[in-house]
Amino acid sequence: SFTGDDLLYTGIEAGNYSGVLASMDAASDVGEGLKVTSMFYAFPLGDFEITFGPLLDQDDVIAATPSVYSDAFRHGSMPFSVAGDETGPGAAVSWSNKDGLVASFSLVSVDGTDSTLGINGDGVDVTTFTAGWNGDEFGGGLVVTSNDGGGTTTGYDTFGGGVYWTPEAWPTTVSITYDTKDPETGEDSQDWFLGVEYEGVGPGLLGWGYHSTDVDGGDASDEVGYELTYTYPVNDNISITPGFFYVEETTAGKEDDTAFFVETVFSF
C-alpha cells in the first residue's frame, strides 16, 4: 500500500500438483520455478473501488457475497460463475454503500498480451457482473459471467446466486448456492452447493461442504461430492487444516476420488 487505502498485489506461485489433489483450491501446476501469476492495483474513489492490472483473474473482483463458506479446499460454492480460470490484462470497478448494497463489473482480456489480438480485440474476453446485499445475519448475491470465445474457442455464459445465514446466537455460518453454465456447444450444467462452518469445536473452525453437479445429456459427467475440514490456528501466522474429501465418479470404469490431506498456511 502507498496511501493506506490502496493495494498493489502480486501473486507468485510454484507447484507441480497432479492427480486427485490437482483439484484442490491451493493447487498449482506452473512448475517448480517461481512464476508471477497475478498482478493488479486497486484504489478507492468515493463509494467505488477501481482495480486494473496486467494479470487479473476473473474472480479477483467479486463484490457480491453468494456464500461465506471458505471455498479453500476441494469443493467450491460457485464452480462456474466464480471459477477464476481466466487471467489476463483487465480492469474492474466495484461499488458499495452503507446499507449493504454492492455491485461490481470486470473485464479480463485473456489474449490481451498477444500483440496480434490486443485487449478487447479478436481474443477471448470475459466479463463478470455481480450484485447483492451484505447484511449482519443474512445476505446474498448474484453473479453473471460471459466468455465470448474470441472466435477460436468455445464461449459460455453462466448465472449463479446464493444466500448465507450467520446467526448471532450460534457460532455457525450456513451457505446455499445454485450455479449454472451454458456453453456455446455442449450440454448445460447445474450445480447445487451447501456449506456449513462451525466455530464451537475448540479454537479452530470445523467445515463441511456438499455439492451436486448435473450435466445435461446423460450422467457421464455428473458429480456428487463432499468434504470435511478442521482449521486449527497454531498462532497468528500459522494454521494447519487436516481434511477429507470425496467425489463420486459417474463415468464408467473410473474410480471415485477420495483423499485425506493436511494443509499448512503461513502468513507474514
C-alpha positions as CSV (number, residue, x, y, z in Angstrom):
1,S,0.0,0.0,0.0
2,F,1.2,3.5,-0.8
3,T,-1.6,5.5,0.9
4,G,-3.0,3.1,3.4
5,D,-6.2,2.7,1.4
6,D,-4.9,1.3,-1.9
7,L,-3.3,-2.1,-2.7
8,L,-0.7,-3.3,-5.1
9,Y,-1.0,-7.1,-5.3
10,T,1.5,-9.6,-6.8
11,G,1.0,-13.4,-6.7
12,I,4.0,-15.7,-7.2
13,E,3.5,-19.5,-7.5
14,A,5.4,-22.7,-7.8
15,G,3.8,-26.1,-7.9
16,N,3.5,-29.5,-9.6
17,Y,0.2,-30.7,-8.4
18,S,-1.4,-33.6,-10.3
19,G,-3.9,-36.4,-9.9
20,V,-6.6,-36.2,-7.3
21,L,-5.1,-33.3,-5.4
22,A,-4.9,-31.2,-8.6
23,S,-8.5,-30.0,-8.0
24,M,-7.6,-28.5,-4.6
25,D,-8.1,-24.8,-4.4
26,A,-4.4,-24.2,-3.4
27,A,-3.1,-26.5,-6.2
28,S,-0.8,-25.0,-8.8
29,D,0.8,-26.7,-11.8
30,V,3.0,-23.9,-13.1
31,G,6.1,-26.0,-12.5
32,E,9.0,-26.0,-10.0
33,G,10.2,-22.5,-10.9
34,L,8.7,-19.3,-9.4
35,K,6.2,-17.7,-11.8
36,V,4.3,-14.4,-11.4
37,T,0.6,-15.4,-11.8
38,S,-1.2,-12.3,-10.6
39,M,-0.6,-8.6,-10.6
40,F,-3.0,-5.7,-10.2
41,Y,-3.6,-2.4,-8.4
42,A,-6.7,-1.2,-6.6
43,F,-7.6,2.1,-5.0
44,P,-10.9,3.7,-3.6
45,L,-12.8,6.5,-5.3
46,G,-15.7,7.5,-3.0
47,D,-18.1,4.6,-2.8
48,F,-16.2,2.9,-5.7
49,E,-13.0,0.9,-5.9
50,I,-11.1,0.8,-9.2
51,T,-8.9,-2.2,-10.0
52,F,-6.7,-2.8,-13.0
53,G,-3.5,-4.7,-13.9
54,P,-1.7,-6.9,-16.4
55,L,-2.6,-10.2,-14.6
56,L,-6.2,-10.0,-13.3
57,D,-8.1,-13.2,-12.5
58,Q,-11.8,-13.4,-13.4
59,D,-12.7,-13.9,-9.7
60,D,-10.4,-11.2,-8.3
61,V,-13.2,-8.6,-8.1
62,I,-16.5,-10.1,-6.9
63,A,-18.4,-7.6,-4.8
64,A,-21.5,-9.8,-4.1
65,T,-21.4,-12.5,-1.4
66,P,-23.4,-15.5,-2.5
67,S,-21.7,-17.6,0.1
68,V,-19.5,-17.2,3.2
69,Y,-18.1,-20.7,3.0
70,S,-14.3,-20.7,2.9
71,D,-14.1,-22.3,-0.6
72,A,-10.5,-23.1,0.3
73,F,-10.2,-26.8,-0.4
74,R,-11.8,-29.2,-2.9
75,H,-15.4,-28.1,-3.3
76,G,-16.4,-24.5,-4.1
77,S,-19.7,-22.8,-3.8
78,M,-19.7,-21.3,-7.3
79,P,-17.8,-23.6,-9.6
80,F,-18.9,-21.9,-12.9
81,S,-19.6,-18.2,-12.3
82,V,-16.6,-17.7,-9.9
83,A,-14.2,-20.3,-11.3
84,G,-11.3,-17.9,-11.8
85,D,-10.0,-19.9,-14.7
86,E,-9.2,-16.9,-16.9
87,T,-6.3,-14.5,-16.4
88,G,-5.0,-11.5,-18.4
89,P,-4.9,-7.8,-18.7
90,G,-8.1,-6.5,-17.1
91,A,-10.0,-3.8,-15.2
92,A,-12.8,-3.7,-12.7
93,V,-15.0,-1.4,-10.7
94,S,-16.9,-2.3,-7.5
95,W,-19.4,-0.3,-5.5
96,S,-20.8,-0.5,-2.0
97,N,-22.9,1.7,0.3
98,K,-23.6,1.9,4.0
99,D,-26.9,-0.1,3.6
100,G,-25.0,-3.2,2.4
101,L,-25.8,-3.0,-1.3
102,V,-22.9,-4.0,-3.5
103,A,-22.2,-4.4,-7.2
104,S,-19.2,-5.0,-9.5
105,F,-18.2,-5.3,-13.1
106,S,-14.9,-6.6,-14.6
107,L,-13.4,-7.3,-18.0
108,V,-10.5,-9.7,-18.4
109,S,-8.8,-9.9,-21.8
110,V,-7.3,-13.4,-21.8
111,D,-5.4,-12.8,-25.0
112,G,-4.6,-9.2,-24.3
113,T,-0.8,-9.9,-24.1
114,D,-0.9,-11.2,-27.7
115,S,0.1,-8.2,-29.9
116,T,-1.8,-9.6,-32.9
117,L,-5.1,-9.7,-30.9
118,G,-4.9,-6.9,-28.3
119,I,-7.2,-6.0,-25.4
120,N,-10.9,-6.4,-26.4
121,G,-9.9,-7.4,-29.9
122,D,-10.3,-10.8,-31.6
123,G,-9.1,-12.7,-28.5
124,V,-11.1,-14.2,-25.6
125,D,-12.8,-11.6,-23.4
126,V,-14.5,-12.4,-20.1
127,T,-17.0,-10.1,-18.4
128,T,-18.4,-10.6,-14.9
129,F,-21.2,-8.7,-13.2
130,T,-22.3,-9.2,-9.6
131,A,-24.9,-7.6,-7.4
132,G,-26.1,-8.3,-3.9
133,W,-26.7,-7.3,-0.3
134,N,-24.5,-7.9,2.7
135,G,-26.4,-7.9,5.9
136,D,-25.4,-8.6,9.5
137,E,-27.0,-12.0,9.7
138,F,-28.4,-12.6,6.2
139,G,-27.2,-11.7,2.8
140,G,-26.8,-13.0,-0.8
141,G,-25.8,-12.2,-4.3
142,L,-26.0,-12.9,-8.0
143,V,-23.1,-13.5,-10.4
144,V,-23.3,-13.4,-14.2
145,T,-20.3,-14.3,-16.4
146,S,-19.8,-14.3,-20.1
147,N,-16.9,-15.7,-22.1
148,D,-17.1,-14.6,-25.8
149,G,-14.8,-17.4,-27.0
150,G,-12.8,-15.0,-29.2
151,G,-13.9,-16.7,-32.4
152,T,-11.4,-19.5,-31.8
153,T,-12.6,-21.3,-28.7
154,T,-15.9,-22.3,-27.2
155,G,-17.5,-19.5,-25.2
156,Y,-20.0,-19.8,-22.4
157,D,-22.4,-17.9,-20.2
158,T,-23.1,-18.5,-16.5
159,F,-25.6,-17.4,-14.0
160,G,-25.4,-18.2,-10.3
161,G,-26.8,-17.0,-7.0
162,G,-26.8,-17.8,-3.3
163,V,-27.7,-16.8,0.2
164,Y,-26.0,-17.1,3.6
165,W,-27.0,-17.0,7.2
166,T,-24.7,-16.1,10.1
167,P,-26.9,-16.2,13.3
168,E,-25.7,-14.2,16.2
169,A,-26.9,-16.9,18.7
170,W,-24.7,-19.6,17.2
171,P,-21.0,-19.6,16.1
172,T,-22.2,-21.0,12.7
173,T,-22.5,-20.0,9.1
174,V,-24.7,-21.6,6.5
175,S,-24.4,-21.0,2.8
176,I,-26.6,-22.3,-0.1
177,T,-25.8,-21.6,-3.8
178,Y,-27.1,-22.5,-7.2
179,D,-24.9,-22.1,-10.3
180,T,-25.4,-22.8,-14.0
181,K,-23.2,-22.9,-17.1
182,D,-24.4,-22.6,-20.7
183,P,-21.6,-23.3,-23.2
184,E,-22.0,-22.4,-26.9
185,T,-21.6,-26.1,-27.8
186,G,-22.2,-29.0,-25.5
187,E,-24.5,-29.6,-22.5
188,D,-25.7,-27.2,-19.9
189,S,-24.6,-27.7,-16.3
190,Q,-26.3,-27.0,-13.0
191,D,-24.7,-27.2,-9.5
192,W,-26.2,-27.1,-6.0
193,F,-23.9,-26.4,-3.0
194,L,-24.4,-26.4,0.8
195,G,-21.6,-25.3,3.1
196,V,-21.6,-25.1,6.9
197,E,-18.8,-23.9,9.2
198,Y,-18.9,-24.0,13.0
199,E,-16.5,-22.3,15.5
200,G,-17.7,-24.2,18.6
201,V,-15.2,-27.1,18.4
202,G,-12.1,-26.0,20.3
203,P,-10.2,-22.9,19.0
204,G,-10.5,-23.9,15.3
205,L,-13.1,-23.9,12.5
206,L,-15.0,-27.0,11.6
207,G,-16.2,-27.0,8.0
208,W,-18.5,-29.3,5.9
209,G,-19.4,-28.8,2.3
210,Y,-21.6,-30.8,-0.2
211,H,-22.3,-30.2,-3.8
212,S,-24.1,-32.0,-6.7
213,T,-23.5,-31.2,-10.4
214,D,-25.8,-32.3,-13.1
215,V,-24.8,-32.1,-16.8
216,D,-27.5,-32.4,-19.4
217,G,-27.3,-35.2,-22.0
218,G,-26.6,-38.1,-19.6
219,D,-24.9,-38.9,-16.3
220,A,-21.3,-39.5,-17.6
221,S,-20.2,-36.0,-16.4
222,D,-22.4,-35.7,-13.3
223,E,-20.6,-35.3,-9.9
224,V,-21.5,-35.6,-6.3
225,G,-19.0,-34.8,-3.5
226,Y,-18.4,-33.6,0.0
227,E,-15.6,-32.6,2.3
228,L,-14.9,-32.3,6.0
229,T,-12.1,-30.0,7.3
230,Y,-10.9,-28.5,10.6
231,T,-8.7,-25.4,10.6
232,Y,-6.6,-25.1,13.7
233,P,-4.7,-21.8,14.3
234,V,-1.3,-22.6,15.7
235,N,-0.6,-18.9,16.2
236,D,-1.4,-15.6,14.4
237,N,0.8,-16.6,11.4
238,I,0.3,-20.4,11.0
239,S,-2.8,-22.5,10.6
240,I,-3.0,-26.3,10.0
241,T,-6.0,-27.9,8.3
242,P,-6.5,-31.7,8.2
243,G,-9.3,-32.8,6.0
244,F,-11.0,-35.3,3.9
245,F,-12.9,-35.1,0.6
246,Y,-14.8,-37.5,-1.6
247,V,-16.1,-37.2,-5.2
248,E,-18.4,-39.8,-6.7
249,E,-17.5,-40.6,-10.3
250,T,-20.3,-41.4,-12.7
251,T,-18.0,-42.2,-15.7
252,A,-18.0,-46.0,-16.3
253,G,-14.7,-47.6,-15.3
254,K,-13.4,-44.6,-13.4
255,E,-12.8,-44.8,-9.7
256,D,-14.2,-42.4,-7.1
257,D,-11.8,-39.7,-5.9
258,T,-11.0,-40.0,-2.2
259,A,-8.3,-38.1,-0.4
260,F,-7.1,-37.3,3.1
261,F,-4.9,-34.2,3.3
262,V,-3.1,-31.8,5.7
263,E,-2.6,-28.2,4.6
264,T,-0.4,-25.7,6.4
265,V,-0.7,-22.0,5.7
266,F,2.0,-19.4,6.6
267,S,1.2,-15.7,6.6
268,F,3.7,-13.0,7.2
